[in-house]
Amino acid sequence: MAHVTIKGLHKHFGAVHVVKGIDLAIADGEFTVLVGPSGCGKSTLLRTVAGLEQASEGTIEIGGKVVNDTRPRDRDVAMVFQDYALYPHMTVAQNIGFGLRARNFPRPEIETRVKRAAKMLNIDQLLDRLPRQLSGGQRQRVAIGRAIVRNPQIFLFDEPLSNLDAQLRDEMRSEIKRLHQELGATMIYVTHDQIEAMTLADRIVLMNAGQIEQSGTPLELYEKPRTRFVAGFLGSPKINFIKARLENAGIVFADGQTLKLPAVDAQRYAAHAGKPVIFGIRPQHIDRAPMTGSPHIKSTVDLVQPTGARTYVTFTIGGEPVMAELDAHDAGKPGDEIAIALDLAHFLLIAPENGNVLGR
Amino acid sequence: MSAPATRFDALSEWSDRHFKWLLVAPAVLLILALSVYPLLFSVWVLFVNYDFTVPGHGFVGLRNFTRVLADPVARWSLWVTILLSTINVTIEFLLGLALALAMVKSFRGRGLIMSLLIIPLFISPVIVGQAWALLLQRPFGPTNYVLSQILGFEVTIGWLTQAPWNFIALVLADVWQWTPFMFVILLAGLTAIPPNLYEAAELDGVDGWRAFWWITLPQLGPMIMLAITFRILDAVRLFDTIFVMTGGGPGTNTYSSSFYLYTLGFTQFHLSEATAGAWMFLVITAILITFLVRRLLKAEPT
């Protein structure tokens, strides 16, 4: 167990600047998820912590010790790779025990440790198989077993679930979460999947174009995003962004409909009055039935996508498509005229010129 | 009215069913004439007198076999074949592996070096033999001269006429020509090893020589088997370089099995004995091939 401190980290690959100044402190035992779109530098950051890539600039500390010049094997980190990276010619038991064998642990100790790890991951009946005789989920369990058997200071996960099918992914996700609770180890987990990030993380570090866009607890990022990018990245279905103007009367949409803001909010945003803004609201905060005190907007149902309990309904406000997550029985059908209630306890105003969320 | 139509249908059905035979007939005839017939003919030749120096084709029982078996040159040539194939393939494998390991990472000029390295593969073995014969020739070849200059004393080795130098010359030519073959196959095998295995191994505490031993070699296993099998199959029929460089000499010193059988049949005209020898050599080779191919098929790609 150890904490990790990253200071002013840069990484260049030739002329390509992949990681552009990362400062990050990860507490002992914390489950940190690095999340972001492909190419945002999250994997590179992880590999730099592992020592598989050299930092171009900046320092990495593990347990208070700068490890920039420490070889990966001496950093006491274990990594689970996206494509498992199991040794194809070794059995499951040999795969899991390889790190111990390489470090000259006595044979009986290797055996007990391998068995314990295998038991934890429910693969103790597979120990004599070869990786190619295993399913994707089993392979990933072996890869995780290879990490936990060494009892490292830090666990690194590089998109470990993205090669699995949806159902297995859910299952393994809970497994990893449970593992973290049991081991209490420091874990850094890279993914591009916001659901994985939300469900697993003690703390999410949302990266974009080589920099940290925002970091905090999953709820913080979900409820109080600092930028349009963060708001748009987390949450499913995606948050709606609607172009509008902020006037003294309230939010004026392109079609002239006005949404009157509560007095507190009107005051809060007073400085931005008269300017164009982007009005952001999540599909969960849009409802059909009139809510008391919530002003209404009128529109026509365009598209209805039932998913069972909830139904996604698309319509337009001010010419822009807006999706609402409604109760299946409120959904209506395409062409219906509807009155829409927006929950004004949960909305964002974003400055269109820089994407920053206003009023923060 | 319907009769001609039926007849036409019958004809078209017949041709549908039999036309394919017509299409393969030329190839089949060719194989029959050039492979199957000579093979069957050779079985007859095994047991009769078929010797240009002795008239008549009388039945001789197993005499053709016993004569070859009793011939010390036959046994010597078999040893030469085994010795040369083993040495050649071993050196080619080790050199090819070293080259492949050196070339697996990309660096400036890698493409150029790679092209240079595989040039020998495009040269006919006879030409390779001829070139090496010229290089090693005494007294006009440059080899002894260069060695003399380097070593500081007069070197007068008869590379093509003096044992054991003649074997070294043959090995030299073979290694020069066929190391690239090993190199190319092993390089392909090395490139196919997923790089993240090494990364995982590095985190597991294994790198350098131990990674080579624990990751590279087992991963390369099937490719090594493939390369060695191909090379052995080729090496046991060694003929061209011997024919060009030493002519089997001095005396019968560098007779390989192929070369021995060639001399027996085509220069001494003991055709039935040569046939018997060829069949025995075929059986030995077949056993070797069966063994190697079985191993090869067992070494599954992982």
Interface residues (C-beta under 8 A of the other chain):
Chain A: A50 G51 L52 R71 P72 R73 V77 A78 M79 F81 D83 A85 L86 Y87 P88 H89 F98 G99 A102 R103 L130 R132 R146 R150
Chain B: P194 N196 L197 E199 A200 A201 E202 L203 D204 G205 V206 D207 R210 W214 I215 P218 Q219 G221 T302
